Amino acid sequence: MPKAIRIALVAVAFVAAACSSDSSSPSGTSPTPSAAAPTSASASTTPVADYAAGVCTAISSFRTDVQQEQSSFDPNTSDLSALKKSWVTFLSGMQKSVQTLVADIDALGTPDVSNGQEAAATIKADFEKLQHDIQTLRDKSGSLSTNDAATFVSSFQTMIKQFQTDMAGFGQDLQTIGASMDTAFANASECKGLVGGGSASPSP
C-alpha cells in the first residue's frame, strides 16, 4: 500500500487520541456505512481494483464516524463521572465502528493477485489489532475510579499515551502487501480521497 495511504490510515486512528489540556478528546456514536460491494473476478476472488476501492471506502466511512464521535465529546467538564461516561460511550461507538470496518473488509474477499490471500489476511489483521486495542482501552477506562480527581486524570492520561503508542505502530504491516496491491490502491479514486483527510493530532 502506498506510503501516503498508510499515513492516512494512521491519521484516522489518531483522531480518537487527540488530547485537551486536561484530558483527551472524542465521543458519541453513529452507524458506519458499509463499503461498496465489489464485482467478483471469480467465485473466490475480487478484482484487485474493486478490492482496493472497497477497502478505502470502508476506511473513509470509519473516518467519518470517528470524527463525528470526536466532535460530540466534551472534555471541558469538572464532573469526572460525566467525563468518564462520555469517554466510555465514545470508545463503545468507535469499537462498533471498527467491527463494521473489519466486517466490510472481510466481505470484500480475496483480491485477484498472486499473493491475494496473504495481502487480505495482512490488511484484516491490522484492523483486528486496532479493534483489540480499542476494546482493551474501553475495559480499562470502565474501571477508572472517579473518587480522586488527581488519580483519575493521571490514570486517564496514561491510558491515552498508551493508546497513542499503539496507534503509532498501526499500519506498519501494510508495507508488505505487494506491488500489485500498491498500484491498485494508488489508482483507486476512493483511496485518493483519504490522503490529506482532516484529523486531529494527539497532544498529551
N, C-alpha and C positions, 0 to 999 in steps of 0.2 A: 504494500500500500504506500503511495507517495507520502513523503515526509510531511507535506503541508496538511494532508488529511489526518494523519496521525496526531499532529499538533492540535487540529480542530477537535478531535475526539477527547484529548486531554483537557482542552478548554471547556468542553461540555461538562465533564466531570467536576472541574474546578468551580463551576458555578455554585455547586452545593456547598463549597467550603469557604466561601467568601466571609470575612470576619468584620464585625464592627469593633469599636474600641473596647467594648466590654464583653462581647460575646461573638457569635458567628451568625451569618445570615441564613435564609430560606424558610419556606413552609407552605401549607395549603396542599390541595390535591386536585388533579384534573386527569381525565382519561387520556390515554395515549392512542392516537390514531394508528391503525395498522399500516404496515408497509404495503406498497403496491404489489399486487400479485404478478409474478413473473410468468413468461411463456416458456414452457418446458422444451428443452432440446431433445430429450428422450424421456422414457418412462422414469428414469432415475437421476437425471441431471437437468440443470438450468443453464441457459445461455449465459456466458460469463458477463456480458454487458447488462443483462437483466438482473443478475445476481448483485453486481456492484451497485446498480441503481437502487435495488431493493434494500440493501444494507444501509446506504446513505439516506434513503427515505425514512427508514426506521430510526436512524440516529437523529435526523432532523426533527422528527416528531418528539423524540425523547428530550432533545434540547429545548424545544418549545415548552414541554411540560415542566422541566426543571426551572426554567426562567419564570414561568407563571407561579410555580410553587414558592420560589425565592421571593418574588415581588409581594407575596401576601404574608410573608413572615416579618414581624415587627420585633426586633431585639431591644428596642428602647422602652423597656418596662422595668420597674423595680420589683414587680411581682414575680418572684422566682418560680413559683408553681405554674403561673401562666406561661412564662418563658419556656419552662421545661415541656409543658403540654404542647405548646406551639411547635417546638423543635421536634418532638417525637412524632407529631402529626405530619410535619414536613417529611421526615425520614420514612414514615409509613407510605406516604404518597409517592416518594421517589422510589422506594422499593417496589411498589406496584408497577411503576412506570418501567423500571428495569426488567421486571418479569415479562412485561409486554414486549419490550425490546428484544429480549432473548428469544421469546416465542416467535416473534416476527422474523428474526434472522434464521432461526431453526426451520421455519416454514419455507424458506427460500430453497432448501435442499442443498444439493452439491453443485458448485459451478462446473461447467463443462470445459475443464482444463486438465492437464496431465496430473497435477497434484491437487485436484479439486477437493478430495476428501480431507486431506491434511490441512488445506487452507481454510475450509469451512469449520473444521474442528478447532483450529487455532483462533479464528475470529470469535466463535461461540464461547470458547474457554475464557477469553479475555473479558467478555461481558458477564459471564457467570461469576468470575472472580470479583468484578465490581458489585454484583448482586450480593455476594457473600460479605464483602466489606461493609456495605450499607446495612445489612442485617445485623452484623456484629456491632456496628456503631449504634444502631437503634436499640439493641438489647442493653448495651452499656448505658445509654442515655436514659433508658427507662428506669434504671436502678439508681440514678443520681438522687442524693438526698438534698432537699432544699432547706434543711434546718439551719444551716450556717451559710451565709452569703459568700464569705471568702472561700470556703471549701468548695462550694458549688461552682463558683467562677473558675477557680483553679482547675478543678476536675474537668469542667466543660471545655476549657481552652486546651487542656492536654489531649482530650478526645479529638478536637478539631485538628490539632497539629499532627496527630497520628493519621487521621483521615487524609490530610494533605500529603503526608509521606506516602501513604498507599496509592493515592492518585498520581503521584509523581512517576510511579513505575507503570501506570496504566497505559496500555497500547504498545508497549515495547515489543511484544511478540509479533505484532502486525508487520514488523520489518522483514519477516521471513516468509511471506506468503507467495513470493514468486513474481517474475517479470510479467507474465500474462495477466495476473490479477492486478498488478501495479498499473498496467496500461488501461485495463478496464475501469479502474477507479479514477484514473486521471482523465479519461474521456467522458465519463458519465456526468451529464449536466446536474443531476441531483447531488453529486459529490462536490462539484464546483461551488454550489450554494453553501456548503458547510465551511469552506475556507474563509477565514476572516470574520466568521459569525461572532456576534457580540457575546461576551461573557464577563463575569466579574473576576478579577484576580484576587486570590486569597491574601490577606494581610493580617496575621495574628494580632 
